[in-house]
Amino acid sequence: MQHFGLLGEKLPHSLSPQIHSRLFALSGVQDADYQLIEIPRDAFDDRIDKLLQQYDGLNATIPYKRMILPHLRQISPVASRYGAVNTIDCRTLAGHNTDVVGFLQSIAALGSDLKGDILLLGAGGAGRMMALEAADSCNSLTVAVRDPASDNARALADDLAATGARWQMVSFGEIDGQFSLLLNATPVGMYPHSEGCPVSEQVISRCGAVFDCIYNPRQTLLLRRAQAMGIQALGGMHMLVLQAAAAQHIWLGTDFDPAALAAITAEMEDGLHG
């Protein structure tokens, strides 16, 4: 039996076991299971090395995407760039970041790209990854944050300053201009606080497409408002499923048909709120 799992501090609503079970079934893998592994932050360093020996592969979520780094032998170039690992091959103690794969493939599924004028909301872990990916190819990048003087915002500003990209960081009330793509990397609108929307309808109306990394509810208020305006919009379940498929490719060498992954995405969304 092969054992896989998700490391996290609190994982009461994680869909990872359901997604990975469907992926195992899709690829015909019958000798694998996937478990949720909750570890208090103050016990992580004491327990992680034993867990790395007990499992064939692990995923990691906040706050362990960075805390896992000293316990690994190899870090992929992508994971090194973001200083964050979400997928571990325990047999080689190699750390990878499949969030990037899920994000880029989601933008392609949206029918958009990162080449135009991008508006990014949020500067946390997901926001930092999205910002640096956009900086590689965008015409311009505007990062909107609640407080430009916060630690996350200042750290991201330092990262962007080293890229050579055209960028600016503003508060939410200072967003101005037309954008080809809006990326939401904030938790605003996430279940159970689904009534929230990170930006006004006026801002949404000036965007050519919208990607919201939130996957629960299925339709955030941001997505509903964008779609009501005829703007192409996509939620975060695609990213969640795609990064899981990329993790299984690392663990098992499995490749998946895009149509089958879309069916799993729809199945997972059907069980959500809203």
LUMDOKE-199888 format. One line per field, with one value per residue (C-alpha): residue in one letter; x, y, z. Coordinates in Angstrom, 2 decimals. Example, Ala and Ser with C-alpha at 12.3 -4.5 7.8 and 13.67 -1.06 7.14 Angstrom:
LUMDOKE-199888
aa = [A,S]
x = [12.30,13.67]
y = [-4.50,-1.06]
z = [7.80,7.14]
***
This chain:
LUMDOKE-199888
aa = [M,Q,H,F,G,L,L,G,E,K,L,P,H,S,L,S,P,Q,I,H,S,R,L,F,A,L,S,G,V,Q,D,A,D,Y,Q,L,I,E,I,P,R,D,A,F,D,D,R,I,D,K,L,L,Q,Q,Y,D,G,L,N,A,T,I,P,Y,K,R,M,I,L,P,H,L,R,Q,I,S,P,V,A,S,R,Y,G,A,V,N,T,I,D,C,R,T,L,A,G,H,N,T,D,V,V,G,F,L,Q,S,I,A,A,L,G,S,D,L,K,G,D,I,L,L,L,G,A,G,G,A,G,R,M,M,A,L,E,A,A,D,S,C,N,S,L,T,V,A,V,R,D,P,A,S,D,N,A,R,A,L,A,D,D,L,A,A,T,G,A,R,W,Q,M,V,S,F,G,E,I,D,G,Q,F,S,L,L,L,N,A,T,P,V,G,M,Y,P,H,S,E,G,C,P,V,S,E,Q,V,I,S,R,C,G,A,V,F,D,C,I,Y,N,P,R,Q,T,L,L,L,R,R,A,Q,A,M,G,I,Q,A,L,G,G,M,H,M,L,V,L,Q,A,A,A,A,Q,H,I,W,L,G,T,D,F,D,P,A,A,L,A,A,I,T,A,E,M,E,D,G,L,H,G]
x = [0.00,1.25,0.48,0.00,-1.40,-1.80,0.13,-1.63,-2.39,-6.18,-7.81,-11.53,-12.87,-10.12,-11.25,-7.83,-8.77,-11.77,-9.77,-6.83,-9.11,-10.81,-7.41,-6.21,-9.34,-8.98,-5.45,-6.23,-4.11,-5.71,-2.97,-2.92,-4.64,-4.64,-5.02,-5.31,-2.44,-3.10,-0.06,0.08,2.66,4.75,4.96,5.91,9.70,9.46,7.14,7.96,11.04,9.17,6.23,8.57,9.69,6.15,4.64,5.45,4.39,2.96,1.29,1.80,-0.41,-0.10,1.87,4.07,4.95,7.97,8.57,9.16,12.17,14.95,13.79,14.27,17.33,16.31,14.16,12.95,13.85,10.20,9.82,13.13,11.92,8.88,10.47,7.45,6.89,3.43,4.40,7.05,8.39,9.26,11.35,13.93,13.01,12.50,10.23,8.16,5.59,2.62,0.52,2.29,1.24,-2.35,-2.38,-0.92,-3.16,-6.19,-5.39,-5.12,-8.47,-9.97,-8.89,-6.61,-2.88,-0.49,0.76,-1.46,-2.19,-2.78,-4.57,-3.67,-5.52,-3.46,0.21,0.20,1.64,-0.62,-0.46,3.34,3.42,0.87,2.69,6.06,4.56,2.77,5.94,7.68,5.47,2.95,2.80,2.13,1.19,-0.89,-0.94,-3.76,-3.41,-5.16,-1.99,1.02,3.16,2.41,5.19,3.75,3.34,6.83,8.37,6.52,7.58,11.21,10.70,9.05,11.72,14.26,12.28,12.53,8.76,6.47,4.54,2.93,1.46,-1.67,-4.35,-7.74,-9.17,-6.53,-7.18,-7.39,-7.21,-8.25,-6.99,-6.90,-7.09,-8.03,-6.49,-7.96,-5.51,-7.36,-9.76,-12.56,-15.72,-14.68,-17.28,-18.81,-18.37,-19.60,-21.23,-17.86,-16.36,-12.80,-13.44,-16.32,-18.42,-16.78,-13.35,-14.66,-16.24,-12.81,-11.34,-11.32,-11.32,-11.38,-9.68,-10.62,-8.38,-11.20,-12.88,-15.60,-18.23,-18.33,-19.52,-18.09,-19.76,-16.79,-17.40,-21.15,-20.71,-18.16,-20.34,-23.36,-21.33,-20.44,-16.86,-15.17,-14.54,-13.18,-12.98,-10.22,-11.42,-9.65,-6.38,-6.94,-7.59,-4.80,-2.17,-3.28,-2.91,0.57,1.44,0.37,2.54,5.51,4.61,3.39,4.31,0.62,-0.71,-4.38,-6.71,-7.84,-11.48,-11.30,-9.81,-12.59,-15.14,-13.54,-13.55,-17.27,-17.94,-16.10,-17.89,-21.29,-20.72,-19.92,-22.02,-23.42]
y = [0.00,3.49,6.25,9.92,12.82,16.51,18.25,21.16,22.80,22.74,20.80,20.42,21.34,20.06,18.46,16.94,13.36,13.37,14.87,12.50,9.49,10.39,10.86,7.46,5.84,7.66,6.37,2.85,3.09,0.76,0.44,4.05,6.08,9.77,11.11,14.43,14.95,17.73,18.81,21.67,24.22,23.73,19.95,20.14,19.94,17.01,14.95,15.81,13.63,10.50,11.36,11.78,8.19,6.83,8.30,7.92,11.46,14.46,17.75,20.70,23.68,26.83,27.20,24.27,25.21,27.08,25.19,21.96,23.35,22.53,18.90,18.24,17.25,18.79,21.79,22.26,25.54,26.67,25.91,27.67,30.76,31.05,29.67,27.39,23.66,22.12,18.67,16.32,13.12,11.37,8.70,11.32,14.07,16.40,19.42,20.85,23.59,22.47,25.51,27.32,24.62,24.79,28.57,28.80,26.05,27.74,31.00,29.09,27.37,30.82,31.70,34.43,34.97,37.08,39.26,42.31,44.77,42.68,43.63,41.44,41.61,40.51,40.03,36.86,33.49,32.88,36.55,36.52,33.53,35.09,38.43,36.96,34.79,37.83,39.92,37.52,38.43,41.20,44.63,46.06,44.79,46.60,44.99,46.17,45.54,46.65,48.17,48.86,49.19,45.64,43.06,41.00,44.04,45.31,41.90,41.56,45.09,44.08,40.97,42.92,45.62,42.96,41.73,44.69,44.55,47.58,47.45,49.51,48.79,50.63,50.43,49.05,52.56,53.68,51.12,52.93,51.97,49.20,45.66,42.59,40.27,40.52,37.97,37.63,36.16,37.44,35.37,37.92,36.08,32.68,30.46,31.03,34.78,34.48,37.92,39.67,41.03,42.41,45.21,47.30,46.61,49.63,48.01,44.65,46.32,47.55,44.03,41.74,38.49,37.41,34.56,34.03,31.58,30.92,27.56,27.57,28.76,27.62,31.07,33.89,37.29,38.48,35.75,36.36,40.08,39.55,37.02,39.29,41.87,39.31,39.02,35.63,34.37,31.25,30.05,28.32,24.71,24.32,25.33,22.94,19.95,20.80,21.16,17.80,16.17,17.68,16.25,12.76,13.10,13.69,10.77,8.22,9.53,9.79,12.06,12.98,13.90,17.55,16.57,14.07,16.72,19.12,16.45,16.03,19.80,19.94,17.04,18.76,22.06,20.36,19.54,23.12,25.95,28.38]
z = [0.00,-0.89,1.58,0.76,2.75,3.41,6.19,7.83,11.14,10.74,7.91,8.75,5.31,3.01,-0.25,-0.93,0.08,-2.26,-5.14,-4.78,-4.39,-7.67,-9.34,-8.05,-9.45,-12.76,-13.25,-12.02,-8.87,-6.33,-3.73,-2.49,0.19,1.09,4.63,6.40,8.84,11.34,13.35,15.88,14.82,17.96,17.31,13.62,13.95,16.34,14.13,10.53,10.00,11.11,8.86,5.90,6.49,6.90,3.70,0.01,-0.78,1.02,0.27,2.59,3.21,5.32,7.60,6.60,3.00,4.34,7.58,5.62,3.73,6.25,6.37,2.63,0.61,-2.71,-3.66,-7.23,-8.99,-8.92,-5.21,-4.54,-6.35,-4.11,-0.97,-0.62,-1.11,-1.41,-2.73,-1.32,-2.83,0.43,-1.30,-2.36,0.13,-2.83,-2.52,-5.37,-5.91,-8.00,-7.06,-9.91,-12.40,-11.19,-11.45,-14.96,-16.31,-14.74,-16.49,-19.77,-19.06,-18.51,-22.05,-20.76,-20.19,-18.12,-20.97,-20.56,-17.78,-14.67,-11.46,-8.50,-5.18,-2.18,-1.32,0.79,-0.22,-3.21,-4.18,-4.17,-6.51,-8.87,-8.83,-9.74,-12.48,-13.91,-13.67,-16.06,-19.01,-18.23,-19.78,-16.32,-12.89,-10.28,-6.85,-4.57,-0.84,2.32,3.75,1.49,4.63,5.84,6.02,3.15,0.92,1.58,1.00,-2.31,-3.30,-2.75,-4.90,-7.72,-7.64,-8.64,-11.66,-14.02,-14.60,-14.73,-11.48,-8.77,-5.37,-4.27,-1.61,-2.63,-2.75,-5.24,-7.99,-11.32,-14.98,-17.35,-16.88,-19.09,-16.08,-12.39,-10.01,-6.53,-4.00,-0.93,1.22,0.79,-0.28,1.08,2.77,5.29,4.67,1.10,1.01,0.70,-2.52,-2.56,-5.07,-6.32,-9.40,-11.00,-10.72,-11.97,-15.01,-16.10,-16.26,-19.28,-17.29,-13.63,-11.78,-8.13,-6.26,-3.75,-4.46,-1.78,-2.56,-6.16,-7.22,-5.12,-5.26,-7.33,-9.92,-10.00,-10.53,-13.29,-15.10,-14.83,-16.78,-19.45,-18.20,-18.44,-14.89,-13.21,-9.61,-7.69,-7.86,-11.20,-9.58,-6.66,-8.92,-11.35,-8.64,-7.19,-10.61,-10.92,-7.49,-8.58,-11.67,-9.35,-7.07,-9.61,-13.07,-13.95,-16.70,-16.89,-19.72,-19.39,-19.96,-17.08,-14.78,-15.79,-14.84,-11.40,-10.96,-11.74,-9.39,-6.53,-7.21,-7.11,-3.44,-2.45,-1.05,-3.59]
***
